[in-house]
Amino acid sequence: MIVLAWFYPGLSKSLPLHEISSIGISGIFFFYGLKLSPARMLEGLTNWELHFVVQSATFLLFPVLVLLIKPFIHGDEYTLLWLTVFFLAALPSTVSSSVVMVSIAGGNIPGAIFNASISGLIGILITPLWMGFFLTKTMSSFDFGEVFGALLLKILVPVITGMLLHRFFGKFAMRHKKQLTTFDKTVILLIVYQSFSESFLSGVFDDISIIALLIVGAGVIMLFFAVWFIISLISKWLAFDREDRITALFSGSKKSLVHGTVFSSVLFAGMSSAGIFLVPIMIYHAFQLVIISIIAQRWSRIKTDALWS
């Protein structure tokens, strides 16, 4: 999609991609709610220490770590790139991949389902709040109330509607999970194309060097390992058992590409630099899938607490 946007950016002007993406976003979260079993979600509700660690890591630890380097950032180019990494840090955790990886590694699956599900809902409020501290300085048109309302309408309402209909159509959604996953990916690809085509047309990437982008990529990977290390220490300090430690690490260190693309289409609507905000999350998403899958496969063969020694 990025290559297509580079060579043929004009398609975004001749096709109603904004309208298609908007409808597709609501569809993604409606079907997500339809597949979400309230009973399974409630199974892990009582494990509040685990939930506190995961959600604190997702919405506090990540942003704070990125904020710590802000005093060392100078120049418009690097300030913009820092803001794109901060957007990554403010995003919710992933849903399906977190649960799958926790399952492979032998972690607390109900806890993973609960945290993955609640993270996206919390993010509707917290992500715009975090971004609002900086976007209000660079975007005079940024209106938190308007952004929050748009996210409620596009995400929360479809999710709740889907959950209410789960008892009637939940099995249907699970039977067609593969097709629904294809639908999700198609909508995400459309948003990626739309964002990058608008950025290429406006020449945003002309002012950003390859070295700067490589620094962003390296910084994103370092951020992953920093969060992983801190969550590991906290999990040991709280004496989590093996299953909860796995869930805390896997769920607390993930960031959602789905929410990243959806939130960017709302938060940065009308911004010529919208495409660049997707660069860190795409790098992080690819890296987390590779490294977490390797760790999950390795830990699946170790059934004792020896993996923590």
C-alpha positions in Angstrom: 0.0 0.0 0.0 2.9 2.4 0.7 4.5 1.6 -2.6 1.1 2.0 -4.4 0.6 5.4 -2.6 4.1 6.4 -3.7 3.5 5.7 -7.4 -0.3 6.4 -7.6 -1.2 8.8 -4.8 -4.0 10.4 -6.9 -6.3 7.4 -6.4 -7.2 8.9 -3.0 -8.6 11.9 -4.7 -10.7 10.0 -7.3 -12.2 7.4 -5.0 -14.3 7.9 -1.9 -11.8 6.3 0.4 -12.7 8.4 3.4 -16.3 7.2 3.3 -15.3 3.6 2.6 -12.7 3.6 5.4 -15.2 5.2 7.9 -17.8 2.4 7.2 -15.1 -0.2 7.3 -13.8 0.9 10.7 -17.3 0.6 12.2 -17.6 -2.9 10.6 -14.2 -4.0 12.1 -15.3 -3.2 15.6 -18.9 -4.5 15.2 -17.6 -7.9 14.2 -15.0 -7.7 17.0 -17.9 -7.2 19.5 -19.8 -9.9 17.8 -17.0 -12.4 18.4 -16.4 -11.2 22.0 -18.0 -13.5 24.6 -19.0 -11.4 27.7 -18.8 -14.6 29.8 -15.2 -15.4 28.7 -14.2 -11.8 29.4 -15.6 -11.9 32.9 -13.6 -15.1 33.7 -10.5 -13.1 34.4 -12.1 -10.0 35.9 -11.1 -10.7 39.5 -7.4 -10.7 38.9 -7.0 -7.0 39.4 -3.2 -7.0 40.0 -2.6 -8.4 36.6 -5.0 -6.0 35.0 -3.4 -3.1 36.8 0.1 -4.0 35.6 -1.0 -4.5 32.0 -3.1 -1.4 31.6 -0.5 0.7 33.5 2.2 -0.5 31.2 0.1 0.2 28.1 -1.1 3.7 29.0 1.5 5.0 31.5 4.8 3.2 31.2 5.0 3.5 27.4 4.2 7.2 27.3 6.4 8.1 30.2 9.4 6.4 28.7 8.9 8.4 25.4 8.4 11.6 27.4 11.7 11.1 29.1 13.6 11.7 25.9 11.6 14.7 24.8 14.0 17.3 26.3 16.8 15.9 24.0 14.7 16.3 20.8 15.4 19.5 18.8 14.4 20.7 15.4 11.0 20.4 13.6 11.9 17.2 11.8 12.8 15.3 15.0 10.0 16.9 17.0 7.5 15.5 14.4 9.1 12.1 14.5 9.1 12.1 18.3 5.4 12.8 18.2 4.8 9.8 15.9 6.6 7.6 18.4 4.6 9.1 21.3 1.4 8.3 19.3 2.6 4.6 19.2 3.2 4.8 23.0 -0.3 6.1 23.7 -2.1 3.3 21.8 -4.0 0.4 23.2 -2.7 -3.2 23.3 -3.5 -5.7 20.5 -6.4 -8.1 20.8 -6.1 -11.3 18.8 -2.3 -11.6 18.6 -2.0 -11.1 22.4 -4.4 -13.9 23.2 -2.9 -16.2 20.6 0.7 -15.7 21.8 -0.4 -16.0 25.5 -2.1 -19.3 24.6 0.9 -20.7 22.8 3.3 -19.7 25.7 1.0 -21.2 28.3 -0.2 -18.0 30.0 -3.4 -16.9 31.6 -5.8 -16.9 28.7 -8.9 -15.4 30.4 -6.7 -12.6 31.7 -5.3 -12.0 28.2 -8.8 -11.8 26.8 -10.0 -9.4 29.4 -7.0 -7.1 29.1 -6.9 -7.1 25.3 -10.7 -6.3 25.2 -10.7 -3.6 27.9 -7.5 -2.0 26.5 -9.2 -0.9 23.3 -12.1 0.6 25.1 -9.9 2.5 27.6 -7.8 3.7 24.6 -10.9 5.6 23.2 -10.5 8.0 26.1 -6.8 7.8 27.1 -5.1 8.0 23.6 -6.8 11.2 22.6 -6.1 12.7 26.0 -2.4 11.9 25.8 -2.2 13.2 22.2 -4.2 16.3 23.1 -1.4 17.7 25.2 0.7 18.1 22.1 -1.7 18.3 19.2 -3.4 21.4 20.6 -0.1 23.2 20.2 0.4 22.1 16.6 -3.2 21.9 15.4 -5.5 24.8 16.2 -8.4 22.7 14.9 -7.9 19.9 17.4 -11.1 19.5 19.5 -10.9 16.7 22.1 -14.7 16.6 22.5 -15.1 16.1 18.7 -12.4 13.5 18.5 -13.8 11.6 21.5 -17.3 11.7 20.0 -16.0 10.4 16.7 -14.2 7.5 18.4 -17.2 6.6 20.4 -19.4 6.6 17.3 -16.9 4.6 15.2 -15.6 2.2 17.8 -17.5 1.9 21.1 -21.0 1.9 19.7 -20.3 -0.9 17.1 -18.4 -2.9 19.8 -21.3 -2.7 22.3 -23.8 -3.5 19.5 -21.8 -6.5 18.5 -21.5 -7.7 22.1 -25.3 -7.4 22.6 -25.8 -9.5 19.5 -23.2 -12.1 20.4 -25.7 -14.6 21.8 -27.5 -14.6 18.5 -24.7 -14.3 15.9 -21.5 -15.1 17.9 -21.2 -18.6 16.5 -21.8 -17.3 12.9 -18.9 -14.8 13.4 -16.6 -17.5 14.8 -17.4 -19.8 11.8 -16.5 -17.0 9.4 -13.5 -15.8 11.4 -11.1 -16.1 8.4 -13.3 -14.0 6.2 -13.8 -11.4 8.9 -10.0 -11.2 9.4 -9.6 -10.6 5.6 -12.1 -7.8 5.9 -10.2 -6.3 8.8 -6.9 -6.3 6.9 -8.5 -4.9 3.8 -9.9 -1.9 5.7 -6.5 -1.3 7.4 -4.7 -1.4 4.1 -7.1 1.2 2.7 -6.4 3.5 5.6 -2.7 3.0 5.2 -2.9 3.8 1.5 -5.1 6.8 2.1 -2.8 8.3 4.8 0.4 7.8 2.9 -1.0 9.0 -0.4 -2.1 12.3 1.2 1.3 12.6 2.8 3.2 11.9 -0.4 1.0 14.4 -2.3 1.8 17.1 0.3 5.5 16.3 0.3 5.8 15.6 4.0 8.4 12.8 3.5 10.6 15.1 1.3 11.7 16.9 4.5 12.6 13.7 6.5 15.9 11.9 6.0 16.5 8.2 5.8 18.8 8.5 8.8 15.9 10.0 10.9 13.6 7.2 9.9 16.3 4.6 10.8 16.7 6.3 14.2 12.9 6.0 14.7 13.0 2.3 13.9 15.9 1.7 16.3 14.1 3.8 19.0 10.9 1.8 18.6 12.8 -1.5 19.1 14.6 -0.1 22.2 11.3 0.9 23.6 10.0 -2.6 23.3 12.9 -4.1 25.2 12.7 -1.4 27.9 9.0 -2.0 28.5 9.6 -5.8 28.5 12.4 -5.5 31.1 10.4 -3.3 33.4 7.2 -5.4 33.2 9.4 -8.5 34.0 10.8 -6.8 37.1 7.4 -5.7 38.3 5.9 -9.2 37.7 8.7 -10.8 39.8 8.3 -8.1 42.5 4.5 -8.8 42.7 5.3 -12.6 42.8 3.0 -13.4 39.8 2.9 -17.1 39.0 4.1 -18.3 35.6 0.8 -17.8 33.8 0.2 -14.3 35.0 3.8 -13.3 34.2 3.5 -14.5 30.6 0.2 -12.6 30.3 1.6 -9.4 31.8 4.6 -9.5 29.5 2.8 -10.4 26.3 -0.2 -8.2 26.8 1.6 -5.2 28.4 4.3 -4.9 25.7 2.0 -5.0 22.6 0.6 -2.2 20.6 -2.3 -2.4 18.2 -1.9 -1.7 14.5 -5.7 -1.8 14.1 -6.3 0.9 16.7 -3.3 2.8 15.4 -4.7 3.1 11.8 -8.2 3.8 13.1 -7.2 6.4 15.7 -4.9 8.1 13.2 -7.7 8.5 10.7 -9.7 10.4 13.4 -7.0 12.2 15.3 -5.0 13.4 12.3 -7.9 13.9 9.9 -7.0 16.7 7.5 -3.3 16.7 8.4 -0.9 16.4 5.5 1.5 14.4 7.8 -1.0 11.8 8.8 0.9 9.0 7.0 4.1 9.5 8.9 2.3 8.7 12.2 1.8 5.1 11.0 5.5 4.5 10.4 6.5 3.7 14.0 3.4 1.5 14.7 4.0 -0.5 11.5 7.7 -1.0 12.5 6.7 -1.9 16.0 3.9 -4.2 14.9 6.2 -6.2 12.6 8.9 -6.5 15.2 6.6 -7.5 18.1 5.0 -10.3 16.0 8.4 -11.7 15.2 10.0 -11.5 18.6 6.9 -12.5 20.6 6.2 -15.5 18.4 9.8 -16.7 18.9 9.6 -16.2 22.7 6.1 -17.9 22.8 7.3 -20.9 20.9 10.3 -21.3 23.2 8.3 -20.9 26.4 5.7 -23.3 25.2 8.4 -26.0 25.6 9.3 -24.9 29.2 6.4 -25.7 31.5 8.1 -24.7 34.8 9.2 -21.4 36.4 12.7 -22.2 35.0 12.1 -19.8 32.2 12.4 -16.9 34.7 15.8 -18.0 36.1 
